[in-house]
Amino acid sequence: MLDAPALRHDWTRKEAEAIYNQPFMDLLYQAQTIHRQNFDPNQVQRSKLLSIKTGGCAEDCAYCSQSARNGATLPAAKLMEVERVLAEARKAKEGGATRYCMGAAWRSPKDRDMAVLEAMVQGVKAMGMETCMTLGMLDDNQVFRLRDAGLDYYNHNIDTSERYYSEIITTRTFADRIETLNRVREAGIKVCAGGIVGMGETRMDRIDMLMTLANLAEHPESVPVNMLIPIADTPLADTKPLEPIEFVRTIALARILMPRSHVRLSAGRTGMSDETQALCFFAGANSIFVGDTLLTAENPGEDTDAALFARLGLTAMAAHSHGTK
């Protein structure tokens, strides 16, 4: 196996644009070569995502059904009880998930919620799964409490480019998101950060989003790339879908810029053909969410994924497998 090139954190727009725009076959070849230098190309990590607190969010993210501000009609629910979350985690582990992600629809957690969140992390960790949470913005004290409870990963997506960000969200800034990522990283928690494409952004916005992540002091260990699922009554309900080849190019660029990160093929898989998903795996995606729902949106069921894995000769990645580097 060839030695993998050193990681870079100084990509220029010109370089990233040239990679993204090269002939499709050359792009895929480059991405697959880098993928094989860092990972087993036939293994895919399987994570499970549970909404532990749904609806009623104070943010105005234009894509989200859980915002109380953008016209979506999803009712608000309270934070789930610890035992219910752990029961779902046990089922996920039995289904082959090695990472368990818990998401709450709020701007940031309240201190009164922290003991419950800590108990969830401790319980999932005790099952031998990696733990991940997405809870919005965190202060230093909250970060340290989650770390000390055993949280492995914190998810906080930057969503899109800095230029396009205010078109999608006005209730917090792009800089707020970067600040949260830095706070999590400095506390020693691994970072899961990606974005959403197909929201009406330009090709350059997609490139800039990935460049922002690749030029952080450390690459996120996990980079979810979501395809917008247009949700009725949200501002993006009628957005024209992104062309599949363009989506595959985005996956390939993520793999090339961040060679050792898990690139997760996240939301939107229900609308993708098996062939599109196969191209994404070839382009360097090596992580998916399993189960029939993603927070509030549809996701392919486990039977569908098992059939696709069998056709492609893919196997599930073992827990704590971090590539071949």
C-alpha positions in Angstrom: 0.0 0.0 0.0 1.3 3.5 -0.9 2.1 5.8 2.0 -0.7 8.3 2.4 0.3 12.0 1.8 0.6 14.3 4.8 -2.6 16.0 5.9 -3.0 19.6 4.8 -4.8 22.5 6.4 -3.9 25.2 3.9 -6.0 24.5 0.9 -6.7 27.4 -1.4 -10.0 28.0 -3.3 -8.1 27.6 -6.6 -6.8 24.2 -5.6 -10.1 22.9 -4.3 -12.0 24.2 -7.3 -9.5 22.6 -9.7 -10.0 19.2 -7.9 -13.8 19.5 -7.9 -14.0 20.5 -11.5 -11.6 18.0 -13.1 -13.0 15.3 -15.4 -15.3 13.0 -13.4 -13.3 9.9 -13.9 -10.1 11.6 -12.8 -11.8 12.9 -9.7 -13.2 9.5 -8.8 -9.8 7.9 -9.4 -8.1 10.4 -7.2 -10.7 10.1 -4.4 -10.6 6.3 -4.5 -6.8 6.2 -4.4 -6.7 8.4 -1.3 -9.5 6.4 0.2 -7.6 3.1 -0.2 -4.5 4.7 1.4 -6.4 5.4 4.6 -9.3 2.9 4.8 -10.5 -0.5 3.8 -12.6 0.4 0.6 -15.1 -2.4 1.3 -16.0 -1.4 4.9 -18.7 1.2 5.9 -19.3 2.4 9.4 -22.9 2.2 10.6 -24.2 4.8 13.0 -27.7 5.2 14.5 -29.3 8.6 15.1 -32.1 9.2 17.6 -34.0 12.5 18.2 -34.0 12.7 22.0 -35.8 16.1 22.0 -38.0 16.9 18.9 -39.5 20.1 17.7 -40.0 23.6 19.1 -36.5 24.8 18.3 -35.8 28.6 18.6 -33.5 28.6 15.6 -34.8 29.5 12.1 -32.8 27.0 9.9 -34.7 27.1 6.6 -34.3 23.4 5.9 -35.6 22.1 9.3 -39.0 20.8 10.3 -38.2 21.3 14.0 -37.9 25.1 13.9 -40.7 26.9 15.7 -40.0 29.9 13.5 -40.0 28.8 9.9 -43.6 27.6 9.3 -43.1 23.8 9.8 -45.8 22.2 11.9 -44.0 19.5 13.8 -45.2 19.6 17.4 -42.6 20.1 20.2 -41.8 17.2 22.5 -40.0 17.0 25.8 -36.5 15.6 26.3 -36.8 11.8 26.3 -36.3 9.7 29.5 -32.9 8.1 29.9 -34.2 4.5 30.0 -36.1 5.0 26.7 -33.0 6.3 25.0 -30.9 3.4 26.3 -33.5 0.9 25.2 -33.3 2.3 21.6 -29.5 2.2 21.9 -29.6 -1.5 22.7 -31.7 -2.2 19.7 -29.3 -0.2 17.5 -26.4 -2.2 18.7 -28.2 -5.4 18.0 -28.8 -4.1 14.5 -25.1 -3.6 13.9 -24.6 0.1 14.8 -21.2 0.9 16.4 -21.9 4.6 17.0 -25.0 6.0 18.7 -25.8 9.7 17.9 -28.4 11.6 20.0 -29.8 14.9 18.7 -31.9 17.5 20.5 -33.7 20.3 18.7 -32.7 23.4 20.7 -30.4 26.4 20.4 -28.3 25.1 23.4 -28.9 22.8 26.4 -30.1 24.3 29.7 -28.1 23.4 32.8 -31.1 21.6 34.2 -30.9 19.1 31.3 -27.2 18.3 31.7 -27.5 15.5 34.3 -30.0 13.6 32.0 -27.7 14.1 29.0 -24.7 12.8 31.0 -26.6 9.7 32.1 -27.5 9.0 28.4 -23.8 9.2 27.4 -22.7 7.0 30.3 -25.4 4.4 29.5 -24.6 4.2 25.8 -20.8 4.1 26.5 -21.3 1.2 28.9 -22.8 -0.8 26.0 -19.5 -0.5 24.1 -20.7 1.9 21.5 -19.2 5.2 20.5 -21.3 8.1 21.7 -22.2 11.3 19.8 -24.5 14.2 20.6 -25.7 17.2 18.7 -27.2 19.8 21.1 -26.6 23.1 19.5 -24.1 25.6 21.0 -22.3 24.7 24.2 -20.5 26.8 26.9 -17.2 25.6 28.4 -18.9 24.0 31.5 -21.3 22.0 29.4 -18.5 20.8 27.1 -16.4 19.6 30.1 -19.4 17.8 31.7 -20.1 15.9 28.5 -16.5 15.1 28.0 -16.2 13.8 31.6 -19.4 11.7 31.1 -17.5 9.9 28.2 -18.8 11.7 25.1 -16.7 10.6 22.1 -18.0 12.9 19.4 -19.9 16.1 19.2 -21.8 16.9 16.0 -22.1 20.5 14.9 -22.6 21.1 11.2 -21.5 24.3 9.6 -24.4 23.7 7.1 -23.0 25.6 4.1 -20.4 28.2 3.1 -19.9 31.4 5.1 -21.2 33.4 2.1 -24.5 31.5 1.8 -25.0 31.0 5.5 -27.2 34.0 6.2 -29.6 32.8 3.4 -30.3 29.7 5.5 -30.0 30.8 9.1 -30.3 34.2 10.8 -30.6 33.2 14.4 -26.9 32.4 14.8 -23.8 33.2 12.8 -21.3 31.1 10.9 -18.7 32.3 13.4 -20.8 30.9 16.3 -20.6 27.5 14.7 -16.8 27.6 14.3 -16.5 28.8 17.9 -18.5 25.8 19.2 -16.3 23.4 17.1 -13.2 24.9 18.5 -14.5 24.7 22.1 -15.4 21.0 21.6 -12.0 20.3 20.1 -10.0 22.1 22.8 -11.8 20.0 25.4 -10.6 16.8 23.8 -13.9 15.6 22.2 -13.8 14.4 18.6 -15.5 16.6 16.1 -18.3 15.6 13.7 -19.0 18.5 11.3 -20.3 18.6 7.8 -23.1 20.3 5.9 -26.1 20.1 3.7 -26.1 20.5 -0.1 -29.0 21.0 -2.5 -30.2 24.1 -0.6 -29.9 26.4 -3.7 -26.2 27.1 -3.1 -23.7 27.4 -5.8 -21.0 24.9 -6.7 -18.4 27.3 -5.1 -20.4 27.3 -1.9 -20.1 23.6 -1.7 -16.3 23.8 -2.3 -16.0 26.6 0.3 -17.9 24.7 2.9 -15.6 21.7 2.6 -12.5 23.9 2.5 -13.6 25.6 5.8 -13.6 22.1 7.5 -10.4 21.0 5.8 -8.6 24.1 6.9 -9.5 23.8 10.6 -6.5 23.1 12.9 -7.6 19.5 12.9 -9.9 17.8 10.4 -13.2 16.7 11.8 -13.0 12.9 12.5 -16.4 12.6 10.9 -17.8 14.7 8.0 -21.5 14.1 7.3 -22.6 15.3 3.8 -26.4 15.6 3.7 -28.6 16.0 0.6 -31.5 18.3 1.4 -34.7 16.6 2.1 -37.3 19.3 1.2 -39.9 19.3 4.0 -43.4 20.7 3.5 -44.0 24.2 5.0 -40.3 25.0 5.3 -38.8 27.8 3.2 -36.8 25.2 1.2 -39.9 23.0 0.5 -39.8 23.7 -3.3 -36.0 23.7 -3.8 -34.9 22.0 -7.0 -32.9 18.8 -6.2 -29.2 18.7 -6.7 -28.1 16.6 -9.7 -26.6 13.3 -8.5 -23.2 13.6 -10.2 -22.8 17.0 -8.5 -23.4 15.3 -5.2 -20.8 12.6 -5.9 -18.3 15.3 -6.8 -18.9 16.9 -3.3 -18.3 13.5 -1.6 -15.1 13.1 -3.6 -13.8 16.5 -2.7 -14.5 15.8 1.0 -12.5 12.6 0.8 -9.5 14.3 -1.0 -9.4 17.3 1.3 -9.8 15.3 4.5 -8.2 11.9 3.7 -8.5 10.3 7.2 -12.0 11.5 8.1 -15.0 9.3 8.0 -17.2 10.8 5.2 -20.8 10.0 6.0 -23.4 9.7 3.4 -26.2 11.1 5.6 -29.6 12.5 4.9 -31.3 12.1 1.5 -30.4 8.5 0.8 -34.0 7.5 0.3 -34.1 9.7 -2.8 -30.9 8.2 -4.2 -30.7 5.3 -6.5 -28.5 2.3 -5.6 -26.1 3.4 -8.3 -25.7 6.9 -6.9 -25.0 5.5 -3.5 -22.5 3.1 -5.0 -20.7 6.0 -6.7 -20.6 7.8 -3.4 -19.0 4.9 -1.7 -16.5 4.7 -4.6 -15.8 8.4 -4.2 -14.9 7.9 -0.5 -18.0 7.8 1.6 -17.5 5.2 4.3 -20.2 5.9 6.9 -24.0 5.9 6.9 -26.9 6.2 9.3 -28.9 3.0 9.7 -32.6 2.7 10.6 -35.8 3.9 9.0 -35.7 7.5 10.4 -33.2 10.3 10.7 -34.4 12.6 13.4 -37.8 13.3 11.7 -37.0 12.4 8.1 -37.2 9.1 6.2 -34.1 6.9 5.9 -33.7 3.5 4.0 -34.7 0.6 6.3 -32.1 -1.9 7.4 -33.3 -4.6 5.0 -32.7 -2.1 2.1 -29.2 -1.3 3.3 -28.4 -5.0 3.9 -29.4 -5.8 0.3 -27.3 -2.9 -1.1 -24.3 -3.9 1.0 -24.6 -7.5 -0.2 -24.8 -6.4 -3.9 -21.7 -4.2 -3.5 -19.7 -6.6 -1.3 -19.6 -4.1 1.5 -19.3 -5.1 5.2 -19.9 -3.1 8.4 -16.9 -1.5 10.0 -16.1 -2.7 13.5 -16.3 -0.4 16.4 -13.3 1.9 17.0 -12.0 1.2 13.5 -10.2 4.3 12.3 -8.9 3.3 8.9 -5.5 1.9 8.0 -3.3 4.8 8.8 
